[in-house]
Amino acid sequence: MSPRGFAFGGWVMRYRSAACGFAFVLVVSLQSGICLAQTAPTAPAGTLQEAAAAHARGDYPSARQIFQSLAERGNVTAQFDLAVMNANGQGAPANMQEALKWYRAAAEQGDAESFANLATMFENGGGVPLDYVKAFLLFDAASRLARGDAAQNARAHRDALAGKMATAQLVQTQNLARLCQAEPIKACSARILAGDAFNAGSQALDTPMVIKLEQDHGVFVVPVTVNGTMSVKFIVDSGASDMVIPADLVSSLMASGTLSQSDFIGEGVAVLADGSKRKIQAFRLHSVRLGNLLLENVTASVSPVNAPPLLGQSFLNRLKSWSLDNATHTLIVK
């Protein structure tokens, strides 16, 4: 079977539809593909099965004609497959505007794979202007519609895009994502893909975020909100490999219900600021907010009770850039 999906040298999703027996997985591929039915080719003409059979034998004009008819009647699988054929020039010259049209139609019906392929287009500038904001928002939508590994990989691609944005741009994009999450999926996709809605997407917004450090017991700390509930004062420590949270605060997070055993990801080795190493329990924080900046799925580790919380590299490496100004006692993030 050929994989259902396409990529511009990057990311492809395929999913289990009514017409296909695929598991919802992620693959990296340069192949094009159409959803192949698992039924005999004797299905009535004009069905998805007939279109898939025509595509399998290389009769792209017939496959395109059937997909076009079904897509115009609102069949989401046909809309996706017609987008694939347009993107890959099967049965007619490649037409990225038509691919965009039909991916968008499928996305408005809640098709996670269409959101992911749209995101790939904007991430790589494949047939559309390069736009990290739109790509971020589309991957975010895909992560909410998908399940399992597909959702996790969509989040990973979204978070990787965050590292390419200036802080002001990322904060703006996260605010737009929250607006989108509160809307029906059709309205969300229309908001993302609106022509002039996100002009800032391709601009370099380099305004830094400046956070005043606070003095606490002789050291300077920065206030951070963890998992949306707990405000913790962290020492900015680039020598620590992870965010480090003392065991008593970890217990408080578990008592609040915002951290559970399923968030723990096993033992690891932490490198401390003095260069020493020790075994630690590692876990994932659902969210870490620094000023107006929100990062999700940040790795952290447990330290002994009453040890100082450290804002280490598992958080700092997710930023485009950061610096400490010792003269003004501020943390500057771009």
N, C-alpha and C positions, 0 to 999 in steps of 0.2 A: 504493500500500500504506500502511496505517496503521502507525505505529511500535509496536513491541512494548514496552510499558512505561508507567509513569505517574510523575508527580512532583507534589509539593506546591509548585509554583512553583520547582522546582530541578532535580535531577539525574536523568537517566534513562539506563539502558544498554539496548542491545538486542544480541542475539547470534545467531550462526549455530547453529541446532539442526537435528536430523534432519528436522524438518517445514518449515523455513524456509530461504530462501536469503539471509539477511541477513549482511552483514559485521559483525564485532564492532566497533562504534563507540559513541561517546558523543554524546548530543544533549541540548540543553536544551529542554524542551517542557512545555506544560500539557495536551497532548493525551493522551487515553487511547488504548489500542490493544490489539489482539490479533494474534497471529502468524497471518498469512494464508498458506495453503498455495499453492504454485505449480503444483499439479496441477489437473486438471479437476474440476468439482463432482460428477462421477459416481462419486467414491470411495465405498466401502461405508459405509452409515450407521453412526454410532457411532465414526468415526475422527476424528483431528485435522483431516484435510482437510474432513470434513463439518461439524465444529464451526466451522472457520474460514469456510467458505462461508456457514453460517447467520449468523455474526456479520457478515459482509460485506454481507448483504442486510438487516441490521437485525433478524433473528429472534433476539434475545438469549435468550429463554427456551429455545429449542432448543439454542443454542450452550452456554448454561450447563449444561443437562442432560447434554450429551455430555462437556463438560469435567469436570463433577462425577464422572461415572462413571469416566472415565479417571484422574482425579486420585486417586480412592479406591483405584485399582489400582496407584498408584505412578508414573504417567507424569509425569515432571518438567516437560515443556512444558505439559501440561494443568494441573498444579498452579500454575505461574506464571500462565497465562492466566486461570485461575479466580480467583486473587488479584487480578489486574487488574480483572476484572469486579466483584468484591466491592468493591474500592476505589472504583470509579467508578460504582457503582449501576446496572449494566447487567443488565436482566432481573429485578432485585429491588432493594429499597432498599440504599443503600450500607451495608456492614457491615465496619468496619475490623478487628474481631476475627477475622472469617473471612479477611480479606485477610492479616492477620498469621499466622494458622494455616497458610495455604497457601504463603505466602512462606517460612515456616519449614520446611515440609515439603520444598520445592524446595531450600532452602539446605542442608538436611541431606544432600542428594544431591550437593552440590558445585556448585550453580548460582550462578555469580558474579553474575549480574544480580539474582537474588533477594537476595543479601547486600547489593548496592548499594541496592536499593529499600527494604529494611529499614533500612539506615543512614539513608536520606533521611527515613524516617518518624520515627526517633528524633532526628535532627538538627533537624527542624522542629517536632516535637511533633504530627505528623499522625496523629491517632487513637490515639496512645500518649503517655505522659508524655515531655516533653523530657528527653533523657539523652545528654549529649555522650560519656560513657564508652562506652556501648553503640554509639553511632554511630561513634566512632573504631575500635572493635574490629571492627565489621561492615565498614567501609570497608577496614580492614587485611586482613580475610579476602578481600574482593572483589579487592584488589590482588594477592593471592597466587594466586588462582584464574584471574584474567583474563590477557590477553596484550596486548602492544603498547600502543596509545594508551589502551585501556580500563584497563589496569593502572596506567599513569602518571596518569590522571585520578583513579582511586580513591585513589592515594597523595597526590595534590594535595589532594583533599577531606579526607583523613585529617589531613594536615599543617596544613591551615587550621583544623581543629577544635583542634589542639594549641595554637594561638595564643589560643584562647578559655578555656583551662584555667589554673588556678593551677598552679605547679610541682609541688606535692605531689600534686595530682590527676593531672597528666600522668605523673609518675613511677610512680604506682600503676597507671595505665592501661597504660603501656608494659610494666610487669612482667606484667600480666594478658595482654597481647598475646603476650609470649614464652611464657607457659604455654599459650596457645591454639595457637600455632604448632607446639608439640611434640605436639599431640593429633590424632587423626583428625578429619576435618571435622565429622562428626556430633556428636562430643563437644564440639568447639569451639563449634558453633552453640548447643548446649544450655547450655553454660557462659555464653555471652554473654546468652542470652535468659531465663535462669533468673530467676524473679520477684524473689528477694531477694539475688541474688548480687552485685549492683553498686549497692547503695543509695547509695554515695558518688557515683554518677554525677551526681545532681542537686544535690549539696551544694557549697557554696563552700569548698573546702579552701585556705585562704589562708596556711598555714604557709610561711614563706619558706625557701629553701635558702640557707644562709650558707657561703661558701667563703673560706677564709683565703688571702690573697694572699701570694706568696713574693717576697723581694727577690733580684734577680739583676742584677748589674753596675749597681747604683744605681737600678734601676727595679723597680716591682712588677709581677709577672706571675701568671697563673693557669694551673695545669696542665690540659691538655686532651688527651684521647685521640682520635687521628684514625684513621679506618677500622679501628678495633678493634685496631690493632697498635702505633702509634707515640705515645708520650707527648711532647707539645710544650708548652713554656711560652710563652704568648701574652701580649702587652700588650693590655689592654682599650682599644680605640681606637674610639670612636663616630664619629670623623671619617673613618675609612676606610669606603668603600662596601662592601667585601667582606672576608671573611677573607683574609688575605694570608700566603702561605707561601713562604719562600725556595726558590730553584731546587735547592739541594743537598738539602733535605728532600723536595722533590717527586721528585727522582731516587731517593731512598731508598724512598719509597712505591712507585715503579714497580718498583724492584728486589725489593721484598717481594711483588709480585704483587697488591697491594691497590689499585693505581691503574694504569690502562691508557690507551692512546691513545683508546679509545672514550669515555673519561670527559671528554675535552677538548671544549669546546663553542665554540671559536673565539676570536677576538680581541675585546677590549672596551676600555673606557676606565676606568681606576681613578682615583678621587678620593682623594688622600692627606690626611693629617691637616693639613698646612700649606696645603691648598686647591689644590695643584698637581695636574695631570692627566697621565697617561701611558698609552700603549698597553700592554696586558697580555694574556697568555694566560689564558683563563678555563677552569675545569674544575669538575666536581662531586665532592664528597667523599661517599662512601657513608654515612658516619656520623661524627658529632662528639659526644663524650661530655664533659660538664662536670659533675663530681660524679656524682650519680645520674641526671642528665638526659641523654637520648639524642635527638639530632635527626638525621634522615636527609636525604640529597640537599641538601646545603648548598653553595652556590656559593662558589668560592674563586678566587684569582688568584695568579699566580707573580710573585715579586719577585726581585731579584738575589741571588746567593749571599751568605750571611752577613748578609742584612738581617734585622731583627727580625720574627718572626711577629706578626701583628696580628689580634685578634679584632674584626672590623668588623661593619657593619650587616647583611650577609647572614646572620649568625648572630644578632646582638642583636635584629633585628626579628622574629625567630621566637619571642621570649620575650614573655610577657604583660607583664612589667615587670622592670626591673633597675636597680640603683643601686650606686654605690661609696661605702663609708664610709671616709673618709680618716683618721678617728680610730682605727678598729680595723683598718684595712687589710684590709677584707673586701669581697667581691662578694656582693650580696644579690639573689637572683632569686625572683620570684613567678610 
